[in-house]
Amino acid sequence: MSSLGSSKSLRDEMEVTTADVFPEVNAAAVTENLDRNELVLADGVVSAEERNIEPDNRGERKIESESPPEDDVCPICFGSFTVPCRGNCGHWYCGNCILQYWNYAAISRPCKCPMCVRHITKLSPEPSLQERQEQEVKEVLDKVRRYNRLFVGGLTGFVQMFMSTLYTAAEFNFIPTGGFRIVTVFDYAAIAMILILRLVGIYRRRRLAQQKKKHRLSFLLENHLFRSIESERRRKENGCPYNISGGIRRSGIITCVPGESSVKDNPVIACLDRLKEFDSVSIDGPLRDEVFDEISSLFKNLNELCSSQESGNAAIATKHGAVDLTCSICSKIKISTRSNRVLVPCFKALAVLIRDIQSTERFRNCTGPNIVVDLLNDSSSDSDLLDAGFAVVAAAATGNEVVKQLFMELKIDELILQVLNRESKTTIRALYDAICALLTPDDFRVVASQVYGYARTFAKLGIATALTEALQAGIGSDSLVSASTALKAIAVNDEICKSIAESGGIDTLLRCIDDSGEQGNKTAAKTCCSLLSKLAGSDSNKSTIVEKQGLDKLITLALRFSDDPLVIQEVMLIISIICLRSPDHAAKAIEAGAGDLAVQAMKRFPVAAQMQRNACNMIRNIAVRSAENRTILLANGIEKLIRTAKANNETCRAAATDALRDLGLDNYNN
């Protein structure tokens, strides 16, 4: 066959093969059933004789089949053969070309010959290629060998064919990509996961609740059994023929003691019954003057009976309506000279009766805040009545956010300012207690307390200034401690702290600190230092304290009370606040002797946990921004003391670690 004829035949075969590859031509379905010795040409099927192949010269054919024809080209790339490989059908291709063609088709099946559309189950590379050492040739030969292992036979080929058949026979469309989009699949999966986790959480919560209930019942039964045994033992020891308590909680329960024939003989119940008689008689009008003395004695007796918490009389009285009865009687008393003799013991008894959240709620429900504030407004000149009335305010506002709000709505702040500005020099201690109770967030039933806003209202009204003026009486005033505590409750932000300092609060406190040290008054010293630490939170006040030689006065106070760690820890707290973010103040603190104070105190009181913690914080703030201060402190042996405090006190471990780190030590975590 001539070269021209061979090229023409190849083109014809390529045209037919191209038509077979594309789905538009259905010739592939016809040629699948042809005999192995037949080739598809453009004009039909031809036999071996028509291809001018002589059956006798098998030797020449074998030699020619081991290498591609010299005048032929690769039917895929139409270029010269590179790494030529022959299929089992006899056609030659470039190794890379036929493998890429197979990769684009179904790789789980043998490749179809582009020329004759027969399956190529084996690729035979040209023998001369085995001697070539080029990297590209080796890679192609490796790929050819892998192809042959897949489809020639063996275990690997069998497994691959089995998996391919299984995949074809049982398709598993886990994530359909049609109208049901993949995003929707993930959405539904997330919703299902949330529902499952929710159900699991409900189940676990119910199990935990059941276990908790079971343990609680077990504990109550054991406690009841223990109390029963203890009660039986006491009964036998006292010779009592009946069981008194029976292991039941006795709070608010009346028990008859020897000498009492019935419940009515109990002094608390008898006192309340007599007061109820007066309340019922005066239901239509105000109380008469002749019964004031007896009512006063009854309230004094009730106050004495309920003053002791161990007696349980306060719970008995509250359970039998003592709070409601007292408020009712107070509402019927008109302010006069004689009525004060009843109101003072009445308020004192009421302050004792209001002791928990139940009693404060009873006080609120019977309009107790309105009654008390009205009476205090009408008698703002009587010190005893004011003291007793503000004691009721303090007791009722403790632990009850609603009662605090009621008092603020009734303008209790204006009444407090009016009492503070009056000319009388008599100290009303309960007034300061009422301020602290109103401004303390102690009601754990509410998430966010309103006391911060109340403190700002107090400051804007002028109560902070009035309390600052009350401090100017000095160490000799019996209201110094109470006024300092109340002023600390009001100083809740930087603006209020500055206003207190501008009113002379820092000068007054430094003078009181000096006087308390000279007179040995530890209580006044601790209270004044506590207030000064609150005022030192303002940066401007820090500079004012340092300028007025406050550091020297604090160190002197600590040396005078060197045997009291409570005073020393307050001094250290102030110094740590003053030195915070201020290297200049830290240097002056070292000059004043703060480093020596820390060393001596930590050596002397190794088990005072809070003092050790404040000392670590003070050392940290002194050393963090000053290399010179770090050198001085380390030279004094502060590292060993801090590590000892860290090892011995659980509460100061974090502070000790921070102090060691800011001292520049690498092993601060050890």
C-alpha positions in Angstrom: 0.0 0.0 0.0 1.4 3.4 -1.0 2.2 6.2 1.4 -0.6 8.3 -0.1 -3.0 5.4 0.1 -2.1 4.8 3.7 -2.6 8.4 4.7 -6.0 8.4 3.0 -7.0 5.2 4.8 -6.0 6.7 8.1 -8.0 9.8 7.5 -11.0 7.7 6.6 -10.6 5.7 9.7 -10.2 8.8 11.8 -13.4 10.3 10.3 -15.3 7.2 11.2 -13.8 7.0 14.7 -14.6 10.6 15.4 -18.1 10.0 14.4 -18.2 7.0 16.7 -16.9 8.9 19.7 -19.5 11.7 19.6 -23.0 10.8 20.7 -24.6 12.2 17.6 -23.4 9.2 15.5 -24.7 5.8 16.5 -22.1 3.8 14.6 -20.5 2.7 17.8 -23.6 0.6 18.7 -23.3 -1.2 15.3 -19.5 -1.8 15.5 -19.7 -3.4 19.0 -20.9 -6.7 17.4 -18.3 -6.9 14.6 -15.8 -9.6 14.4 -12.3 -9.1 15.9 -10.7 -9.4 12.4 -12.9 -6.6 10.9 -12.2 -2.9 10.8 -14.7 -0.1 10.4 -14.0 2.1 7.4 -15.9 4.9 5.8 -17.5 2.7 3.2 -18.3 -0.4 5.3 -16.6 -3.6 6.5 -13.5 -5.0 4.9 -11.8 -8.3 5.4 -8.1 -9.1 5.9 -7.7 -9.9 2.2 -8.9 -6.5 1.2 -6.2 -4.9 3.3 -3.5 -6.7 1.2 -2.2 -8.6 4.2 -0.6 -11.9 3.1 -1.3 -14.7 5.5 2.1 -16.4 4.7 4.5 -13.6 5.7 3.8 -13.7 9.4 7.4 -13.0 10.2 7.4 -9.7 8.4 4.0 -8.7 10.0 5.4 -9.5 13.5 8.5 -7.4 12.9 6.3 -4.5 11.6 3.9 -4.8 14.6 6.7 -4.2 17.2 7.2 -0.6 16.1 4.9 1.9 14.6 4.9 2.5 10.8 7.6 5.0 9.8 5.2 7.1 7.6 2.3 7.1 10.2 1.4 9.7 12.9 -0.6 9.5 16.2 -4.3 9.6 15.3 -5.0 11.7 18.5 -2.4 14.5 18.4 -1.5 14.1 14.6 2.2 14.4 15.5 5.1 12.0 15.5 4.9 9.2 18.1 6.4 9.9 21.5 6.6 6.8 23.7 4.5 4.8 21.1 2.2 2.2 22.5 0.1 -0.4 20.6 -3.3 -1.5 21.6 -4.5 -5.1 21.4 -6.3 -4.1 18.3 -3.1 -3.2 16.5 -3.3 0.6 16.3 -0.4 2.7 17.6 -0.7 5.9 19.7 1.4 8.1 21.8 1.5 6.8 25.4 0.4 10.1 26.9 -2.3 10.7 24.3 -4.1 7.4 24.8 -3.8 7.6 28.6 -5.3 11.1 28.6 -8.1 10.0 26.3 -8.8 7.2 28.8 -8.8 9.6 31.7 -11.4 11.8 30.1 -13.6 8.7 29.6 -14.9 6.3 32.2 -11.6 5.3 34.0 -13.4 2.2 35.6 -13.6 0.6 32.1 -11.0 -0.1 29.4 -10.4 2.6 26.9 -12.0 2.3 23.5 -9.8 2.5 20.5 -10.5 5.8 18.7 -9.9 4.0 15.3 -11.9 0.8 15.7 -14.0 1.4 18.8 -12.8 -1.8 20.4 -11.8 -2.1 24.1 -8.1 -1.7 24.6 -7.4 -4.2 27.5 -3.6 -4.0 27.0 -1.2 -1.4 25.9 2.2 -2.7 24.5 4.9 -0.1 24.4 7.7 -0.2 21.8 10.4 -2.7 23.1 13.1 -0.1 22.5 11.6 2.1 25.1 12.7 -0.2 28.0 16.3 0.9 27.4 15.6 4.6 27.6 16.4 6.4 30.8 14.5 9.7 30.4 12.3 10.6 33.3 9.3 11.4 31.1 9.5 8.0 29.4 9.7 6.2 32.7 6.6 8.0 34.0 4.6 7.1 30.9 5.7 3.4 31.1 4.7 3.3 34.8 1.3 4.6 33.9 1.0 2.0 31.1 1.9 -0.8 33.5 -0.8 0.4 36.0 -3.3 0.5 33.2 -2.4 -3.1 32.2 -2.7 -4.3 35.8 -6.2 -3.0 35.9 -7.6 -4.7 32.9 -5.2 -7.6 32.0 -6.1 -9.6 35.1 -4.9 -10.5 38.6 -6.4 -9.7 42.0 -6.1 -5.9 41.6 -7.9 -6.0 38.2 -10.6 -8.3 39.6 -11.2 -6.0 42.6 -11.4 -2.9 40.4 -13.8 -4.5 38.0 -15.9 -5.8 40.8 -16.1 -2.3 42.4 -16.9 -0.8 39.0 -19.7 -3.3 38.5 -21.0 -2.7 42.0 -21.0 1.1 41.5 -22.7 0.8 38.1 -25.4 -1.6 39.4 -26.2 0.2 42.7 -25.8 4.0 42.3 -26.2 5.8 45.6 -27.2 9.5 45.1 -26.6 10.8 48.6 -26.5 14.4 47.6 -28.8 15.1 44.7 -27.9 18.1 42.7 -31.1 18.6 40.8 -34.0 20.7 42.0 -33.1 19.7 45.6 -30.0 21.8 46.1 -27.0 21.0 48.3 -27.6 24.1 50.5 -31.1 22.8 51.3 -29.6 19.4 52.3 -27.2 21.1 54.8 -30.0 23.3 56.1 -32.2 20.2 56.8 -29.2 18.4 58.3 -28.5 21.3 60.7 -32.1 21.5 61.7 -32.2 17.8 62.4 -29.0 18.0 64.4 -30.4 20.9 66.5 -33.6 18.9 67.2 -31.6 15.8 68.2 -29.3 17.8 70.5 -32.3 19.6 72.0 -34.0 16.2 72.8 -30.8 14.9 74.3 -30.5 18.0 76.5 -34.1 17.7 77.7 -33.6 14.0 78.5 -30.3 14.7 80.4 -31.9 17.6 82.3 -34.8 15.5 83.4 -32.5 12.8 84.5 -30.3 15.3 86.5 -33.4 16.8 88.0 -34.7 13.4 89.1 -31.3 12.5 90.5 -31.1 15.8 92.4 -34.6 15.3 93.8 -33.7 11.8 94.8 -30.6 13.0 96.6 -32.5 15.9 98.3 -35.2 13.5 99.5 -32.5 11.2 100.8 -30.8 14.1 102.6 -34.1 15.3 104.1 -34.9 11.8 105.4 -31.5 11.4 106.9 -31.7 14.8 108.5 -35.2 14.1 109.8 -34.1 10.8 111.2 -31.1 12.5 112.9 -33.3 15.2 114.4 -35.7 12.6 115.6 -33.0 10.7 117.4 -31.5 13.8 118.8 -35.0 15.0 120.0 -35.7 11.6 121.6 -32.3 11.8 123.4 -33.0 15.3 124.8 -36.5 14.2 125.8 -35.1 11.4 127.9 -32.5 13.6 129.4 -35.0 16.3 130.4 -37.6 13.8 131.6 -40.2 15.2 129.2 -43.1 12.7 128.6 -43.7 13.9 125.0 -41.6 14.8 122.0 -41.1 18.6 121.6 -39.8 19.0 118.0 -40.0 15.7 116.3 -37.2 16.7 113.9 -39.3 19.4 112.3 -38.1 22.9 111.6 -39.2 25.1 114.5 -38.8 28.5 112.9 -42.0 30.5 113.6 -43.6 27.6 115.5 -44.8 28.2 119.1 -43.8 25.6 121.7 -45.1 25.5 125.2 -42.5 25.6 127.9 -43.0 24.6 131.5 -45.2 27.1 133.2 -47.4 27.8 130.1 -50.7 26.0 129.7 -51.5 27.2 126.1 -50.2 29.1 123.1 -51.9 32.3 124.3 -49.6 32.3 127.4 -46.6 32.9 125.1 -45.4 36.4 125.8 -45.1 37.3 122.1 -48.6 36.2 121.4 -50.0 37.9 124.5 -48.3 41.1 123.5 -49.6 40.9 120.0 -53.2 40.1 121.2 -53.2 43.2 123.4 -51.9 45.4 120.5 -54.7 44.0 118.3 -57.2 45.1 120.9 -56.0 48.7 120.7 -55.9 48.5 116.9 -59.5 47.3 116.7 -60.7 49.9 119.2 -59.1 52.8 117.2 -60.2 51.5 113.8 -62.6 54.4 113.3 -60.3 57.1 114.5 -57.0 58.1 115.9 -55.7 56.7 119.1 -56.4 58.4 122.4 -53.7 59.9 124.5 -54.5 57.7 127.6 -53.5 54.5 125.8 -50.1 55.8 124.6 -48.2 54.7 127.7 -49.5 51.1 127.6 -48.9 50.8 123.8 -45.3 52.2 124.4 -44.6 49.5 127.0 -46.0 46.8 124.8 -43.7 47.7 121.9 -40.7 47.9 124.3 -41.6 44.5 125.5 -42.0 43.2 121.9 -38.6 44.7 121.0 -36.9 43.0 123.9 -38.5 39.6 123.1 -37.5 39.7 119.4 -34.0 41.2 119.7 -32.4 37.8 120.1 -32.2 35.9 116.9 -31.6 32.6 118.7 -35.0 32.8 120.5 -37.0 32.6 117.3 -39.5 35.1 118.7 -39.1 37.4 115.7 -40.2 34.6 113.4 -43.2 33.9 115.6 -44.2 37.5 115.7 -43.9 37.9 111.9 -45.9 34.8 111.3 -48.7 36.1 113.5 -49.0 39.5 111.7 -46.7 41.7 113.9 -45.4 43.7 110.9 -48.9 44.4 109.6 -50.2 45.2 113.1 -47.3 47.6 113.8 -47.8 49.5 110.5 -51.5 49.8 111.1 -51.0 51.3 114.6 -48.3 53.7 113.2 -50.7 54.9 110.5 -53.2 56.0 113.2 -50.8 58.0 115.3 -50.8 61.7 114.7 -47.5 63.5 115.3 -47.4 65.3 118.6 -45.2 65.7 121.6 -46.8 62.7 123.4 -47.0 60.5 120.3 -43.2 60.4 120.0 -43.2 58.2 123.1 -45.1 55.6 121.1 -43.5 56.0 117.7 -39.9 55.5 118.9 -40.5 52.1 120.5 -42.9 51.2 117.6 -40.1 51.9 115.0 -37.5 50.1 117.1 -39.8 47.0 117.3 -40.5 47.2 113.6 -36.8 47.4 112.7 -36.3 44.2 114.7 -39.2 42.4 113.1 -38.1 43.2 109.5 -35.2 40.7 109.2 -35.7 38.7 105.9 -37.3 38.9 102.4 -40.6 37.7 103.7 -40.9 40.4 106.3 -39.8 43.1 103.9 -42.5 42.0 101.5 -45.1 42.1 104.3 -43.8 45.6 105.1 -44.2 46.7 101.4 -47.7 45.1 101.0 -49.1 47.0 104.0 -47.8 50.4 102.6 -45.1 50.5 105.3 -42.7 52.8 103.2 -45.4 55.4 102.8 -46.3 55.4 106.5 -42.7 55.6 107.7 -41.7 58.4 105.3 -44.8 60.5 106.1 -44.0 60.2 109.9 -40.3 61.1 109.3 -41.3 64.2 107.2 -43.6 65.3 110.0 -41.0 64.9 112.8 -37.8 66.0 111.2 -36.7 67.8 114.4 -36.8 64.8 116.8 -33.4 63.0 116.8 -34.6 59.9 118.6 -37.6 59.5 116.2 -35.4 60.1 113.2 -32.9 57.5 114.4 -35.6 54.9 115.0 -37.3 55.7 111.7 -34.2 55.5 109.5 -33.4 52.2 111.3 -36.7 50.9 109.8 -35.7 52.3 106.4 -32.3 50.5 106.6 -33.9 47.2 107.6 -36.6 47.3 105.0 -34.3 48.3 102.1 -31.8 45.5 102.9 -32.0 42.8 100.3 -35.2 44.1 98.6 -34.8 46.1 95.4 -38.5 46.9 95.2 -38.5 48.5 98.6 -35.5 50.6 97.6 -37.3 51.9 94.6 -40.4 52.8 96.7 -38.3 54.8 99.1 -36.6 56.7 96.2 -40.0 57.4 94.7 -41.1 58.8 98.1 -38.1 61.3 97.9 -36.2 59.7 100.8 -33.1 61.3 99.4 -34.5 64.8 99.9 -35.4 63.9 103.5 -31.9 62.6 104.1 -30.3 65.8 102.8 -32.7 67.9 105.0 -31.7 65.9 108.1 -27.9 66.2 107.3 -28.2 70.0 106.8 -30.1 70.7 110.1 -28.3 72.7 112.8 -28.5 70.0 115.4 -25.2 68.3 116.2 -26.8 65.0 117.4 -25.5 62.1 115.4 -28.2 59.9 113.7 -26.3 56.7 113.1 -29.3 55.0 111.4 -29.3 57.7 108.8 -25.9 56.5 107.5 -27.0 52.9 107.7 -30.1 53.8 105.6 -27.8 55.4 102.9 -25.7 52.3 102.7 -28.7 50.0 102.6 -30.3 52.1 99.8 -27.1 52.1 97.7 -26.0 48.4 98.2 -26.9 46.0 95.3 -27.9 43.1 97.7 -31.1 41.8 96.1 -30.0 38.7 94.2 -33.4 38.2 92.7 -32.8 41.0 90.1 -30.3 40.9 87.3 -29.4 44.6 87.2 -29.7 46.8 90.3 -30.7 50.5 90.1 -28.5 51.5 93.1 -25.8 53.1 90.7 -28.4 55.6 89.5 -29.5 56.2 93.1 -26.0 57.0 94.1 -25.7 59.6 91.2 -29.0 61.1 92.4 -27.7 61.4 95.9 -24.5 63.1 94.6 -26.3 65.6 92.4 -28.6 66.5 95.2 -25.7 67.4 97.4 -25.6 64.5 99.9 -22.0 63.7 99.1 -21.0 67.3 99.9 -23.0 67.2 103.1 -21.3 63.9 104.2 -17.9 65.4 103.4 -18.7 68.4 105.6 -19.7 65.9 108.3 -16.2 64.3 108.1 -14.6 67.7 109.0 -15.5 67.2 112.6 -12.5 64.9 112.7 -11.5 61.9 114.7 -13.5 63.2 117.7 -16.8 62.9 116.0 -18.8 59.8 116.7 -20.2 59.9 113.1 -16.8 59.6 111.4 -16.9 55.9 110.7 -20.6 55.9 109.7 -20.2 59.0 107.5 -17.1 57.5 105.8 -18.9 54.3 105.0 -21.9 56.1 103.6 -19.7 58.4 101.5 -17.9 55.4 100.1 -21.3 54.0 98.9 -22.0 57.2 97.0 -18.6 57.5 95.3 -19.4 55.3 92.3 -17.8 57.2 89.5 -14.9 59.5 88.6 -17.0 62.6 88.6 -18.3 62.1 92.2 -14.8 61.2 93.4 -13.5 64.5 92.0 -16.4 66.5 93.6 -15.6 65.0 97.0 -11.9 65.9 96.6 -12.9 69.5 95.6 -15.0 69.7 98.7 -11.9 69.0 100.8 -12.5 65.3 101.3 -8.9 64.2 100.7 -7.5 66.8 103.1 -10.0 65.7 105.7 -9.2 62.1 105.3 -5.4 62.6 105.4 -5.8 64.6 108.6 -8.1 61.9 110.1 -5.5 59.2 109.1 -2.8 61.1 111.0 -5.0 61.6 114.1 -6.2 58.0 114.1 -2.6 56.8 114.1 -1.6 59.1 116.9 -4.6 58.1 119.0 -4.4 54.4 118.1 -8.0 54.3 116.7 -7.8 51.2 114.4 -11.4 51.4 113.4 -11.2 55.0 112.2 -7.9 54.3 110.4 -9.3 51.3 108.5 -12.5 53.2 107.5 -10.7 56.3 106.4 -8.2 54.2 104.3 -11.1 52.4 102.7 -12.7 55.6 101.6 -9.4 57.0 100.4 -8.8 54.0 98.3 -12.2 54.6 96.6 -11.3 58.2 95.9 -7.9 57.3 94.6 -9.6 55.6 91.7 -9.6 59.0 90.0 -6.3 59.9 88.3 -6.5 63.5 89.4 -7.1 62.5 93.0 -4.0 60.3 92.8 -1.8 63.3 92.0 -3.5 65.2 94.8 -2.8 62.5 97.4 0.9 62.4 96.3 1.3 66.2 96.4 -0.1 66.4 99.9 2.4 63.9 101.2 -0.2 61.2 101.4 2.3 58.3 100.7 4.4 59.3 103.7 1.3 59.5 105.9 0.1 56.1 104.8 3.5 54.5 105.5 3.6 56.1 108.9 0.2 54.8 109.7 1.2 51.3 108.7 4.3 51.4 110.9 2.2 52.6 113.8 -0.2 49.7 113.4 2.5 47.2 112.4 0.8 44.5 114.5 -2.6 44.7 112.6 -2.6 43.2 109.1 -6.1 44.7 108.5 -4.8 48.2 108.6 -1.6 47.3 106.6 -3.7 45.7 103.8 -5.8 48.9 103.4 -2.6 51.0 103.2 -1.2 48.6 100.5 -4.4 48.8 98.6 -4.2 52.6 98.4 -0.5 52.5 97.3 -1.2 50.0 94.6 -4.0 52.1 93.2 -1.9 55.3 93.3 1.0 53.6 91.5 -1.2 52.1 88.8 0.1 53.3 85.3 2.2 55.9 87.0 6.0 55.4 87.1 6.5 58.7 89.0 4.2 57.7 91.7 5.8 54.3 91.9 9.2 55.9 92.4 7.9 58.2 95.2 6.3 55.1 96.8 9.7 53.4 96.9 11.2 56.5 98.4 8.5 56.6 101.1 9.3 53.0 102.1 6.6 51.0 100.3 9.1 48.3 99.4 10.4 47.8 103.0 6.8 47.8 104.2 5.9 44.9 101.8 9.0 42.9 102.9 8.4 43.3 106.6 4.6 42.7 106.4 5.0 39.6 104.2 7.5 38.1 106.6 5.5 38.9 109.7 2.0 37.8 108.5 2.6 34.8 106.2 -1.0 33.5 106.7 -2.8 36.8 106.2 -4.1 35.9 102.7 -5.7 39.2 101.8 -2.8 41.2 103.1 -0.4 39.0 101.0 -2.6 39.5 98.0 -2.6 43.3 98.4 1.2 43.2 98.8 1.6 41.3 95.6 -0.6 43.8 93.7 1.3 46.7 95.2 4.7 45.2 94.2 3.4 44.6 90.7 2.3 48.2 90.1 5.5 49.6 91.6 7.8 47.4 89.5 6.0 47.0 86.1 7.1 50.3 84.6 10.4 50.9 86.4 13.5 48.8 86.0 15.1 50.6 88.9 12.3 49.7 91.3 12.6 46.1 90.1 16.2 46.0 91.0 15.6 47.5 94.5 12.8 45.0 95.3 14.7 42.0 94.1 17.7 43.0 96.1 15.5 43.1 99.2 14.6 39.4 98.7 11.0 40.0 97.6 11.0 37.1 95.1 11.3 34.5 97.9 8.5 36.1 99.9 6.2 36.2 96.8 6.8 32.6 96.0 6.1 31.6 99.6 2.8 33.5 99.5 1.9 31.8 96.2 2.5 28.4 97.7 0.7 29.0 101.0 -2.3 31.1 100.0 -4.8 30.0 97.4 -6.4 33.5 97.1 -3.2 35.2 96.1 -1.7 32.8 93.6 -2.8 34.8 90.6 -1.6 38.1 92.1 1.7 36.5 93.0 2.2 35.1 89.5 1.5 38.6 88.0 4.0 40.2 90.5 6.7 37.7 89.6 6.1 38.3 85.9 6.3 42.1 86.2 9.5 41.8 88.3 11.0 40.4 85.1 11.4 36.8 86.2 11.2 34.1 83.5 10.0 31.3 85.7 7.1 33.2 87.2 4.7 30.2 86.6 6.7 27.8 88.6 
